[in-house]
Amino acid sequence: MSKYKIIWSDKSFYDLEDTYGISAKESVETVESIINRADQLIEFPKSGAREPRLYDKLKEYRYLVEGNHKIIYRIEGLKVLIVRIFDTRQSPDKMRL
């Protein structure tokens, strides 16, 4: 079985930086848990469910949940592109790519 490579988009990095606004200790733990959760996609890229709010897009988007965050991604060949880290405490209407 081929291992996939994880690529983080600029927006997903911004989302992770934004998570640091919580509190210093909690945010470091949260960011680490998000990164560790995303690492499962190296072996199991289709382990996330399809993102229902993005069905209308041309590409298939999937997500994993870690705490209060959705890790939104898509698969391109042997790459997994993390496109957003969405805080689920927000209104789902704010989910944008």
Backbone bond lengths (Angstrom), bond angles and torsions (degrees), N, CA, C in turn:
res aa  C-N    CA-C-N  psi(-1)  N-CA   C-N-CA  omega(-1)  CA-C   N-CA-C  phi
1 M - - - 1.451 - - 1.532 109.23 -
2 S 1.309 116.93 132.01 1.462 122.07 178.44 1.520 110.60 -76.76
3 K 1.320 115.49 141.49 1.457 119.33 175.10 1.523 108.43 -89.88
4 Y 1.316 114.90 143.22 1.455 121.58 -179.39 1.525 109.61 -91.95
5 K 1.306 115.14 154.79 1.461 121.47 177.00 1.530 107.98 -103.94
6 I 1.318 116.13 134.83 1.467 120.61 178.74 1.521 108.73 -94.15
7 I 1.324 115.39 131.01 1.467 122.75 176.75 1.529 106.84 -121.01
8 W 1.317 116.61 128.37 1.465 121.75 178.80 1.532 108.32 -99.29
9 S 1.325 116.77 126.15 1.470 120.27 178.00 1.526 109.80 -73.33
10 D 1.331 115.26 163.96 1.464 119.65 176.21 1.524 110.89 -58.69
11 K 1.337 116.93 -40.59 1.470 120.43 179.74 1.520 111.12 -63.24
12 S 1.329 117.46 -38.85 1.461 118.79 -179.70 1.536 110.42 -67.64
13 F 1.346 117.70 -36.28 1.469 120.30 175.06 1.527 110.29 -63.05
14 Y 1.325 116.69 -42.52 1.464 120.70 177.32 1.526 110.10 -59.98
15 D 1.343 116.62 -43.38 1.460 120.64 178.90 1.529 111.14 -60.82
16 L 1.339 117.10 -40.97 1.469 120.18 177.84 1.524 110.65 -65.18
17 E 1.331 116.97 -42.18 1.467 120.31 177.29 1.515 110.65 -61.15
18 D 1.307 116.30 -39.18 1.458 121.67 179.68 1.525 110.95 -62.96
19 T 1.314 117.30 -30.97 1.458 122.07 179.18 1.518 110.63 -64.21
20 Y 1.335 117.55 -26.61 1.459 120.22 179.04 1.523 112.73 -64.54
21 G 1.306 118.77 -9.58 1.452 122.16 179.64 1.515 113.81 -74.51
22 I 1.324 119.35 -5.35 1.470 122.35 -177.51 1.525 108.72 -71.62
23 S 1.307 118.28 -86.77 1.457 124.59 171.23 1.519 105.49 -150.26
24 A 1.303 117.18 153.18 1.460 120.68 -171.30 1.528 112.89 -52.61
25 K 1.318 118.45 -55.73 1.465 120.60 -175.82 1.521 111.02 -67.28
26 E 1.323 116.98 -47.59 1.471 120.45 -177.87 1.520 110.85 -62.75
27 S 1.329 117.79 -39.20 1.458 119.62 -176.40 1.524 111.79 -69.44
28 V 1.329 118.43 -39.24 1.466 120.57 178.44 1.520 109.41 -62.35
29 E 1.330 117.16 -45.55 1.466 120.98 178.66 1.523 111.02 -62.58
30 T 1.338 117.27 -40.24 1.464 121.53 -179.79 1.528 110.90 -65.20
31 V 1.320 117.03 -46.91 1.467 121.17 -179.98 1.527 110.13 -62.63
32 E 1.325 117.51 -43.32 1.463 120.64 178.18 1.523 111.18 -61.43
33 S 1.331 117.15 -41.58 1.465 119.52 -179.23 1.530 111.07 -67.89
34 I 1.330 117.86 -35.39 1.466 121.37 176.71 1.533 110.10 -64.56
35 I 1.322 116.66 -45.87 1.466 120.93 -179.98 1.531 110.36 -63.78
36 N 1.329 117.11 -44.97 1.464 120.64 179.11 1.525 111.40 -61.98
37 R 1.323 117.09 -40.05 1.469 120.76 178.76 1.527 110.19 -64.53
38 A 1.329 116.58 -42.95 1.470 120.65 179.67 1.525 111.36 -62.86
39 D 1.322 117.47 -29.06 1.463 120.74 -179.68 1.527 113.05 -60.96
40 Q 1.338 117.56 -22.86 1.470 118.82 178.47 1.527 110.99 -64.41
41 L 1.321 117.16 -20.64 1.464 121.06 -179.00 1.527 112.62 -70.77
42 I 1.319 117.57 -15.80 1.464 121.23 176.09 1.524 109.76 -60.91
43 E 1.322 116.00 -41.02 1.465 121.50 -178.34 1.530 112.68 -96.66
44 F 1.330 116.05 -34.15 1.464 120.88 -173.18 1.530 111.15 -130.64
45 P 1.323 118.09 72.77 1.466 120.54 -174.36 1.530 114.60 -65.36
46 K 1.314 117.60 -25.05 1.467 119.12 -179.80 1.525 112.55 -96.28
47 S 1.336 116.84 17.57 1.462 119.82 -178.53 1.524 112.45 -72.75
48 G 1.310 117.57 -19.32 1.456 120.45 177.80 1.518 111.57 -85.20
49 A 1.325 115.36 151.91 1.470 120.96 177.30 1.528 109.70 -77.27
50 R 1.335 115.85 159.68 1.469 119.51 174.57 1.522 108.74 -68.80
51 E 1.318 115.53 141.59 1.466 121.44 -179.59 1.524 108.82 -82.61
52 P 1.339 118.02 109.12 1.469 120.77 -175.45 1.533 113.91 -63.54
53 R 1.314 118.11 -28.59 1.464 120.07 -179.06 1.526 112.24 -75.81
54 L 1.327 117.32 -6.56 1.465 120.52 -178.57 1.522 112.20 -121.28
55 Y 1.325 117.15 21.19 1.467 120.97 178.26 1.522 112.15 -62.12
56 D 1.322 117.55 -27.28 1.460 120.62 -175.66 1.535 113.18 -78.16
57 K 1.319 117.50 -5.52 1.468 121.13 -179.90 1.527 110.02 -79.02
58 L 1.312 116.91 157.56 1.461 121.61 179.78 1.527 112.03 -68.92
59 K 1.319 116.70 -29.88 1.455 120.87 -179.67 1.528 109.52 -101.08
60 E 1.332 116.02 157.59 1.464 120.97 179.36 1.526 109.22 -88.32
61 Y 1.320 116.03 122.65 1.456 121.93 178.13 1.515 109.44 -107.13
62 R 1.322 115.32 140.61 1.458 122.40 179.20 1.520 108.14 -125.13
63 Y 1.332 115.73 170.79 1.456 118.85 178.25 1.518 111.65 -149.82
64 L 1.321 113.87 153.97 1.456 123.72 169.07 1.518 106.51 -120.45
65 V 1.304 117.15 151.30 1.461 121.13 177.39 1.522 108.53 -108.36
66 E 1.317 115.56 133.70 1.461 121.94 173.20 1.514 107.51 -136.63
67 G 1.317 115.95 108.12 1.465 120.74 -176.90 1.517 109.71 62.41
68 N 1.324 116.37 -123.62 1.468 122.42 179.35 1.522 112.70 -94.98
69 H 1.326 117.40 17.72 1.462 120.16 -174.49 1.520 112.17 -124.19
70 K 1.329 114.67 143.94 1.452 122.18 171.05 1.523 107.31 -103.49
71 I 1.317 115.62 128.90 1.457 121.87 174.81 1.526 105.19 -95.70
72 I 1.308 117.23 104.43 1.460 121.75 -175.53 1.527 108.71 -95.86
73 Y 1.332 115.30 129.15 1.457 119.89 -174.75 1.522 111.73 -147.80
74 R 1.336 114.15 168.72 1.462 120.69 172.67 1.527 107.88 -139.66
75 I 1.312 115.10 156.85 1.452 121.47 -178.37 1.522 108.53 -104.23
76 E 1.330 116.13 130.12 1.467 122.34 177.47 1.520 107.78 -131.28
77 G 1.325 116.72 99.87 1.461 120.52 -177.15 1.515 110.27 63.72
78 L 1.330 116.48 -121.75 1.468 120.76 177.48 1.528 111.76 -101.34
79 K 1.329 115.56 23.20 1.464 121.02 177.62 1.527 109.22 -117.21
80 V 1.323 114.90 143.58 1.457 121.95 172.36 1.520 105.47 -113.90
81 L 1.328 116.17 114.95 1.461 121.39 -178.73 1.526 109.46 -97.29
82 I 1.329 115.97 113.21 1.469 121.12 174.97 1.521 105.61 -80.06
83 V 1.337 116.60 115.13 1.461 119.31 -174.76 1.522 113.06 -97.40
84 R 1.323 118.21 -32.35 1.468 120.72 -179.94 1.520 109.82 -152.88
85 I 1.313 115.33 154.74 1.453 123.49 167.43 1.525 103.83 -118.26
86 F 1.325 115.58 109.25 1.469 120.43 -173.13 1.521 109.93 -104.64
87 D 1.323 116.21 125.38 1.464 122.39 176.58 1.528 108.03 -77.34
88 T 1.315 116.82 113.00 1.468 121.04 -174.22 1.524 113.23 -73.30
89 R 1.317 117.85 -2.59 1.479 120.11 175.05 1.525 110.68 -79.54
90 Q 1.314 116.36 -8.52 1.475 121.97 175.63 1.521 109.11 -85.61
91 S 1.309 115.36 168.02 1.455 120.17 172.92 1.520 108.53 -66.60
92 P 1.348 117.81 134.47 1.472 120.26 177.67 1.523 113.29 -58.66
93 D 1.329 117.16 -21.63 1.462 120.81 178.44 1.538 111.86 -65.36
94 K 1.323 117.69 -17.25 1.467 121.11 179.70 1.521 112.90 -82.75
95 M 1.338 117.27 -4.76 1.457 119.95 -178.48 1.525 109.49 -69.64
96 R 1.315 116.23 114.28 1.452 122.91 178.80 1.513 108.47 -132.90
97 L 1.314 115.20 154.82 1.480 118.95 175.40 1.507 110.15 -102.50
